[in-house]
């Protein structure tokens, strides 16, 4: 991103925030029965243009592949809105008669949405739908390398929203994306909340902007293949997850961990699934190519096909290769391929026993993936529960490809493209972010007791008097 001061960039930010805010001043008064048709029309437009937008994204960024990007667009334009139907977000949410509490949903205002280059169109569909479902307006800041596809997606959704009755200007997208423009957007007085998806630097900038923010941390996803698993089925699902959009999803599998006794069976199944198993020389070439000496990911390798990555590393793989696998001996800086790779390259770690497998999976998460996602393939529920309790991750997936499970396609977590990593990952939430994170809840609370009925403060130097209500609770 450019760093020089450009008055035109700052003026565009000002004008588009003001336009979105003006539209929101009208939209904030929409009842649920007027908001939901807007969301449905936006979703229909997302589906109608899903393939064209996916083609634009791949052509513009060079990341991933069209078919899987179409799938991501359908996740956000078909599966997400289907799961949101019936969700109350504005006005009366619920009454709790026995508590004498009534809850109302109140929109936040204008959402500033920072969009990555890896998933530009699906992220715009996702953030726009959850923002408008919650009664908010939105201003989108694209990545410079994806500004065309990002802007076009926003325009498609804006036209649909207005056609369904939303105020003109409710969805805005910057056309001059720069670092200073994004920072100005995040700090604007009329921005109520930030949805930040991108590199760790951008997420930190969102949290330090002074505006409430939902940012997401990096993913370095370990997958434990347990002795109790169906090895063939598990390996097929791991390949399915790792190959999805050439590994651009932050929750894609990064390291497969298994007991050494399963090594031969796993390698056999990987080869059946068209995975390429590297030798030592190819492993060293991949280390130099994918990970910089400072530990960063080589951006030229992000979301590239296995054949292209092998070519860049100086060796060749069959044209139908699904993923590239490489056996490594440990986790941490001295083992560069144990890090997140954002490509269809999967590391393999074989260990002596289940305890060592737990230790290794935890180490992978602590090496750049704290709070994000981990996976176990197993039939032994005891091992599954041990894994869940031990791992410092907030999406613990069982017997599913990781990307599809983490975003709610194969599991019942909320469909989302913003996966919180909690405090341990430097995030404000551990949830799959959705519309309910973009509202405030007003509570109408009736008096049900006097202060003296709640508790009594003992007099100075005295003992607290017996309280019948407390005695009843204690007896219960």
Phi, psi and omega per residue, in radians:
X1 nan 2.551 3.114
X2 -1.242 2.612 -3.094
X3 -1.998 -0.249 -3.077
X4 -1.234 2.639 3.118
X5 -1.241 2.282 -3.142
X6 -2.339 1.890 -3.118
X7 -0.983 -0.574 -3.131
X8 -1.144 -0.615 3.115
X9 -1.136 -0.831 -3.112
X10 -1.177 -0.604 3.105
X11 -1.169 -0.689 3.094
X12 -1.096 -0.748 3.102
X13 -1.016 -0.829 -3.110
X14 -1.054 -0.830 -3.087
X15 -1.137 -0.711 -3.067
X16 -1.316 -0.593 3.052
X17 -1.159 -0.743 3.132
X18 -1.096 -0.686 3.136
X19 -1.156 -0.775 3.120
X20 -1.141 -0.669 -3.139
X21 -1.162 -0.720 3.100
X22 -1.084 -0.713 3.087
X23 -1.146 -0.709 -3.130
X24 -1.133 -0.575 3.116
X25 -1.001 -0.501 3.045
X26 -1.521 -0.775 -3.048
X27 -1.153 -0.509 -3.100
X28 -1.052 -0.356 -3.124
X29 -1.636 -0.008 3.129
X30 -1.192 2.312 3.006
X31 -1.338 2.969 -3.112
X32 -0.984 -0.659 -3.079
X33 -1.223 -0.242 3.022
X34 -1.714 -0.486 3.125
X35 -1.248 -0.768 -3.030
X36 -1.060 -0.702 3.064
X37 -1.115 -0.543 3.072
X38 -1.095 -0.815 3.136
X39 -1.086 -0.734 -3.127
X40 -1.122 -0.686 3.130
X41 -1.192 -0.683 3.070
X42 -1.076 -0.783 -3.132
X43 -1.086 -0.729 3.124
X44 -1.089 -0.693 3.107
X45 -1.158 -0.678 3.090
X46 -1.060 -0.703 3.114
X47 -1.207 -0.740 -3.118
X48 -1.036 -0.649 -3.062
X49 -1.834 0.205 -3.010
X50 -0.991 -0.805 -3.086
X51 -1.256 -0.754 3.136
X52 -1.055 -0.740 -3.131
X53 -1.196 -0.647 3.092
X54 -1.114 -0.737 3.112
X55 -1.098 -0.699 3.099
X56 -1.086 -0.757 -3.094
X57 -1.101 -0.792 -3.126
X58 -1.179 -0.738 -3.140
X59 -1.103 -0.663 -3.065
X60 -1.378 -0.738 -3.021
X61 -1.674 -0.494 -3.032
X62 1.338 0.162 -3.103
X63 -1.805 2.412 3.012
X64 1.283 -2.841 -3.136
X65 -2.395 2.726 -2.990
X66 -1.082 -0.821 -3.035
X67 -1.057 -0.747 -3.133
X68 -1.281 -0.518 3.055
X69 -1.235 -0.576 2.989
X70 -1.060 -0.741 3.112
X71 -1.062 -0.724 3.095
X72 -1.109 -0.699 3.121
X73 -1.118 -0.636 3.105
X74 -1.270 -0.555 3.029
X75 -0.963 -0.806 -3.049
X76 -1.506 -0.405 -3.097
X77 -1.819 -0.167 3.125
X78 -2.155 -1.044 -3.047
X79 -1.218 -0.783 3.133
X80 -1.033 -0.980 -3.114
X81 -1.079 -0.536 3.084
X82 -1.094 -0.712 3.139
X83 -1.274 -0.371 -3.131
X84 -1.509 -0.226 -3.111
X85 -1.064 2.285 -3.112
X86 1.550 -0.190 3.107
X87 -1.273 2.210 3.083
X88 -1.547 2.280 -3.111
X89 -2.226 -0.402 -3.112
X90 -2.278 2.705 -3.122
X91 1.242 -2.644 -3.116
X92 -1.140 2.069 3.106
X93 -1.614 -0.887 3.134
X94 -2.899 2.735 3.015
X95 -2.035 2.445 3.121
X96 -2.085 1.497 -2.979
X97 -0.996 -0.730 -3.074
X98 -1.227 -0.329 3.073
X99 -1.732 -0.158 -3.069
X100 0.969 0.800 3.115
X101 -2.127 2.380 3.029
X102 -2.187 2.320 -3.083
X103 -2.003 2.389 3.129
X104 -2.167 2.432 3.054
X105 -1.568 2.317 -3.117
X106 -2.189 2.099 3.115
X107 -1.036 2.700 -3.117
X108 -1.469 -0.747 -3.076
X109 2.438 -2.223 -3.139
X110 -1.678 2.243 3.099
X111 -1.678 2.263 2.991
X112 -1.647 2.063 -3.045
X113 -1.969 1.990 3.075
X114 -1.638 2.204 -2.969
X115 -2.008 2.375 -3.109
X116 -1.476 2.959 3.104
X117 -1.454 -0.334 -3.080
X118 -1.336 -0.610 -3.102
X119 -2.345 1.034 -2.962
X120 -1.179 -0.840 -3.008
X121 -1.303 -0.759 -3.134
X122 -1.165 -0.588 3.123
X123 -1.208 -0.658 3.083
X124 -1.122 -0.780 3.118
X125 -1.058 -0.809 -3.115
X126 -1.070 -0.931 -3.056
X127 -1.183 -0.584 3.116
X128 -1.205 -0.751 -3.118
X129 -1.150 -0.809 -3.106
X130 -1.221 -0.531 3.115
X131 -1.184 -0.853 -3.124
X132 -1.273 -0.547 3.035
X133 -1.036 -0.583 -3.129
X134 -1.541 0.105 3.084
X135 1.455 0.351 -3.091
X136 -1.871 2.870 2.887
X137 -1.683 3.020 -3.078
X138 -2.588 2.446 2.980
X139 -2.136 2.187 -3.008
X140 -1.813 2.338 3.051
X141 -1.940 1.885 -3.096
X142 -1.338 2.857 2.883
X143 -1.342 2.456 -3.115
X144 -0.963 -0.562 -3.117
X145 -1.428 0.006 3.133
X146 -2.375 0.416 -3.000
X147 -1.187 -0.570 -3.122
X148 -1.167 -0.896 -3.129
X149 -1.204 -0.594 3.109
X150 -1.148 -0.828 -3.123
X151 -1.112 -0.748 -3.128
X152 -1.109 -0.693 3.098
X153 -1.089 -0.767 3.113
X154 -1.073 -0.693 3.137
X155 -1.146 -0.734 3.094
X156 -1.008 -0.796 -3.104
X157 -1.239 -0.650 3.137
X158 -1.128 -0.783 3.118
X159 -1.048 -0.715 -3.134
X160 -1.172 -0.738 -3.132
X161 -1.094 -0.778 -3.133
X162 -1.151 -0.687 3.100
X163 -1.070 -0.489 3.139
X164 -1.577 0.064 3.054
X165 1.929 -0.038 3.104
X166 -1.256 2.660 -3.135
X167 -1.157 2.513 3.049
X168 -0.988 2.295 3.098
X169 1.702 0.019 -3.055
X170 -1.175 -0.443 3.043
X171 -2.094 2.143 3.138
X172 -2.197 2.654 3.109
X173 -2.458 2.295 3.115
X174 -1.209 2.490 3.124
X175 -1.833 -0.173 -3.136
X176 -2.132 1.191 -3.050
X177 -1.229 2.088 3.063
X178 -2.424 2.897 3.100
X179 -1.068 -0.763 -3.107
X180 -1.189 -0.594 3.109
X181 -1.159 -0.753 3.108
X182 -1.113 -0.719 3.115
X183 -1.131 -0.707 3.100
X184 -1.119 -0.692 3.092
X185 -1.066 -0.836 -3.076
X186 -1.135 -0.482 -3.092
X187 -1.676 -0.034 -3.077
X188 -1.093 2.415 -3.077
X189 -1.078 -0.469 -3.086
X190 -1.687 0.138 2.967
X191 -1.563 2.196 -3.068
X192 -1.558 -0.585 -3.062
X193 -2.756 2.667 3.138
X194 -1.976 2.358 2.936
X195 -1.940 1.802 -3.015
X196 -1.878 2.116 3.015
X197 -2.208 2.160 -3.114
X198 2.899 -2.727 3.132
X199 -1.213 2.901 -3.096
X200 -1.076 -0.576 3.108
X201 -1.111 -0.733 3.130
X202 -1.166 -0.703 3.136
X203 -1.129 -0.738 3.095
X204 -1.096 -0.672 3.109
X205 -1.099 -0.660 3.115
X206 -1.097 -0.801 -3.105
X207 -1.221 -0.423 -3.128
X208 -1.699 0.133 -3.061
X209 -1.340 -0.319 -3.032
X210 1.603 -0.077 3.094
X211 -1.843 2.404 3.071
X212 -0.908 2.471 -3.020
X213 -2.526 2.607 2.911
X214 -2.051 1.873 3.080
X215 -2.040 2.821 -3.115
X216 -2.165 2.505 -3.135
X217 -1.525 3.033 3.133
X218 -1.252 2.782 3.093
X219 -2.005 2.319 2.981
X220 -2.314 1.515 -2.843
X221 -1.542 2.035 2.989
X222 -1.524 2.563 3.044
X223 -2.214 2.100 -3.135
X224 -1.668 2.104 3.063
X225 -1.739 1.841 -3.012
X226 -1.422 2.773 3.093
X227 -1.051 -0.474 -3.103
X228 -1.439 -0.057 -3.066
X229 -1.357 2.769 2.887
X230 -1.361 1.756 -2.989
X231 -1.026 -0.802 -3.105
X232 -1.074 -0.821 3.141
X233 -1.140 -0.699 -3.129
X234 -1.131 -0.807 -3.126
X235 -1.106 -0.686 3.109
X236 -1.060 -0.709 3.133
X237 -1.223 -0.628 3.114
X238 -1.134 -0.749 3.091
X239 -1.099 -0.741 3.129
X240 -1.024 -0.756 -3.140
X241 -1.238 -0.790 -3.063
X242 -1.194 -0.581 -3.101
X243 -1.428 -0.234 -3.042
X244 -1.061 2.118 -3.106
X245 0.876 0.630 3.112
X246 0.933 0.672 2.977
X247 1.346 0.324 -3.089
X248 -1.405 -0.239 -3.129
X249 -1.346 2.320 -3.055
X250 -1.152 -0.278 3.121
X251 -1.763 0.263 3.108
X252 -1.294 2.673 -3.111
X253 -1.062 2.357 3.133
X254 -1.974 -0.656 -3.125
X255 -2.431 2.222 3.044
X256 -1.625 2.193 -3.116
X257 -2.050 2.276 -3.131
X258 -2.700 2.808 3.078
X259 -1.201 2.563 -3.054
X260 -1.016 -0.511 3.137
X261 -1.131 -0.296 3.134
X262 -1.674 -0.021 -2.990
X263 -0.979 -0.909 -3.066
X264 -1.084 -0.746 -3.129
X265 -1.130 -0.711 -3.130
X266 -1.166 -0.794 3.127
X267 -1.081 -0.665 3.115
X268 -1.097 -0.777 -3.126
X269 -1.215 -0.613 3.077
X270 -1.057 -0.780 -3.140
X271 -1.153 -0.625 3.066
X272 -1.096 -0.552 -3.134
X273 -1.538 0.293 3.093
X274 1.206 0.341 3.035
X275 -1.392 2.481 3.116
X276 -1.691 2.260 3.140
X277 -1.793 2.058 -3.050
X278 -1.351 2.630 2.955
X279 -1.558 -3.115 -3.046
X280 -1.127 -0.707 -3.140
X281 -1.121 -0.737 3.131
X282 -1.186 -0.609 3.069
X283 -1.040 -0.838 -3.131
X284 -1.094 -0.657 3.106
X285 -1.131 -0.698 3.113
X286 -1.146 -0.717 3.122
X287 -0.993 -0.806 -3.117
X288 -1.178 -0.607 -3.087
X289 -1.331 -0.845 -2.933
X290 -1.410 -0.644 -2.995
X291 -2.088 2.229 3.136
X292 -1.301 2.861 3.109
X293 -1.017 -0.450 3.127
X294 -1.529 -0.021 3.092
X295 1.704 -0.011 3.134
X296 -1.395 2.835 3.119
X297 -1.509 2.379 3.052
X298 -1.220 1.921 -3.061
X299 -1.050 -0.455 -3.134
X300 -1.207 -0.277 -3.106
X301 -1.723 -0.204 -3.068
X302 -1.092 2.254 3.038
X303 1.095 0.502 3.120
X304 -1.704 2.693 3.131
X305 -1.154 2.661 3.112
X306 -0.951 -0.683 -3.129
X307 -1.124 -0.663 -3.141
X308 -1.213 -0.724 3.136
X309 -1.120 -0.763 3.107
X310 -1.063 -0.752 3.122
X311 -1.055 -0.759 3.137
X312 -1.120 -0.557 -3.128
X313 -1.455 -0.193 3.069
X314 1.719 0.326 3.029
X315 -2.424 3.069 -3.045
X316 -2.149 2.545 3.048
X317 -2.229 2.777 3.112
X318 -1.023 2.601 -3.075
X319 -1.103 -0.386 -3.134
X320 -1.696 0.312 -3.134
X321 -1.072 2.293 -3.131
X322 -1.459 -0.857 3.100
X323 -2.563 2.898 3.031
X324 -1.883 2.305 3.116
X325 -2.070 2.604 -3.106
X326 -2.545 2.237 -3.130
X327 -1.433 2.270 3.118
X328 -2.161 2.916 -2.984
X329 -1.936 0.012 -3.117
X330 -3.072 -3.037 -3.068
X331 -2.223 2.422 3.071
X332 2.215 -3.023 -3.033
X333 -1.062 -0.518 3.120
X334 -1.371 -0.057 3.084
X335 -2.264 1.355 -2.978
X336 -0.955 -0.575 -3.076
X337 -1.373 0.066 3.008
X338 -1.483 -0.005 3.130
X339 -1.567 3.016 3.008
X340 -1.113 2.442 -3.039
X341 -2.127 -0.327 3.128
X342 0.875 0.697 -3.137
X343 -2.721 2.937 -3.110
X344 -1.382 0.868 3.115
X345 -2.061 2.145 -3.075
X346 -2.029 2.213 3.064
X347 -1.494 2.603 3.141
X348 -2.115 2.234 3.083
X349 -2.214 2.094 3.126
X350 -1.893 2.254 -2.980
X351 -2.235 2.919 -3.019
X352 -1.193 -0.675 -3.002
X353 -2.730 -3.107 -3.071
X354 -1.097 -0.707 3.126
X355 -1.054 -0.760 3.110
X356 -1.139 -0.592 3.098
X357 -1.129 -0.746 3.069
X358 -1.061 -0.805 3.139
X359 -1.018 -0.754 -3.081
X360 -1.203 -0.745 3.124
X361 -1.093 -0.728 3.099
X362 -1.102 -0.702 3.127
X363 -1.102 -0.683 3.107
X364 -1.072 -0.811 3.126
X365 -1.074 -0.682 -3.126
X366 -1.291 -0.218 3.084
X367 -1.719 0.979 3.013
X368 1.819 0.199 -3.128
X369 -2.379 0.363 -3.053
X370 -0.975 2.280 3.043
X371 1.486 -0.210 -2.980
X372 -1.415 -1.632 -2.954
X373 -2.567 2.543 2.974
X374 -2.527 2.853 -3.036
X375 -2.388 2.517 2.968
X376 -2.298 2.372 2.996
X377 -1.889 1.993 -3.049
X378 -2.871 2.789 2.968
X379 -1.940 -0.278 3.139
X380 -1.389 1.846 -3.064
X381 -1.166 -0.485 3.069
X382 -1.089 -0.778 3.093
X383 -1.143 -0.677 3.118
X384 -1.058 -0.788 -3.127
X385 -1.180 -0.681 3.083
X386 -1.064 -0.748 3.126
X387 -1.070 -0.820 -3.113
X388 -1.075 -0.751 -3.099
X389 -1.230 -0.519 -3.047
X390 -1.469 -0.633 -2.938
X391 -1.323 2.322 3.060
X392 -1.444 1.073 3.125
X393 -2.462 2.652 -3.046
X394 -1.863 0.010 2.886
X395 -2.171 1.870 3.112
X396 -1.915 1.874 -2.977
X397 -1.774 2.565 -3.070
X398 -2.197 2.141 3.003
X399 0.976 0.809 3.119
X400 -2.570 2.659 2.915
X401 -1.021 2.444 -3.007
X402 -1.172 -0.871 -3.126
X403 -1.010 -0.779 -3.088
X404 -1.208 -0.546 3.103
X405 -1.329 -0.719 -3.056
X406 -1.181 -0.553 -3.110
X407 -1.672 0.139 2.991
X408 1.530 0.277 3.082
X409 -1.364 -0.840 -3.094
X410 -1.803 -0.024 3.095
X411 -2.223 3.063 -3.140
X412 -1.744 0.384 2.923
X413 -1.272 2.779 -3.089
X414 -1.104 2.268 3.040
X415 -1.002 2.204 -3.039
X416 -2.792 2.614 3.004
X417 -1.887 0.122 3.110
X418 -2.215 1.788 -2.986
X419 -1.870 1.820 -3.085
X420 -1.187 2.578 -3.111
X421 -1.972 0.134 3.078
X422 1.202 -3.111 -3.092
X423 -1.060 -0.631 -3.109
X424 -1.101 -0.467 3.102
X425 -1.747 0.183 3.120
X426 1.350 0.373 -3.107
X427 -1.955 2.821 -3.114
X428 -1.493 -0.193 3.125
X429 -2.555 2.711 3.026
X430 -1.826 0.083 -3.048
X431 -1.436 2.869 2.772
X432 -1.335 1.976 -2.991
X433 -1.213 2.424 3.138
X434 -2.583 -2.934 -3.075
X435 -1.010 -0.616 -3.077
X436 -1.223 -0.251 3.012
X437 -1.407 -0.202 -3.051
X438 -1.901 0.362 3.009
X439 -2.256 2.755 2.871
X440 -1.731 2.656 3.125
X441 -1.970 2.080 3.064
X442 -1.597 2.326 -3.122
X443 -2.043 2.163 3.008
X444 -1.585 2.029 -3.021
X445 -2.170 2.058 3.120
X446 -1.510 2.570 3.057
X447 -1.124 2.326 3.129
X448 -2.189 -0.117 3.110
X449 -2.785 2.841 3.025
X450 -1.540 2.834 3.078
X451 -0.967 -0.700 -3.119
X452 -1.167 -0.468 3.108
X453 -1.336 -0.374 3.121
X454 -1.355 -0.872 3.123
X455 -2.886 2.853 3.082
X456 -2.186 2.400 3.091
X457 -1.625 2.163 -3.132
X458 -1.152 2.558 3.085
X459 -1.144 2.744 3.116
X460 -0.969 2.205 3.134
X461 1.338 0.064 -3.088
X462 -1.984 3.049 3.101
X463 -1.741 2.562 3.074
X464 -1.125 2.430 3.117
X465 -1.301 2.665 3.082
X466 -1.073 2.458 -3.103
X467 -2.133 1.980 -3.059
X468 -0.943 -0.706 -3.096
X469 -1.122 -0.702 3.115
X470 -1.156 -0.693 -3.133
X471 -1.095 -0.659 3.128
X472 -1.151 -0.706 3.130
X473 -1.126 -0.777 -3.138
X474 -1.074 -0.716 -3.133
X475 -1.122 -0.596 -3.138
X476 -1.193 nan nan
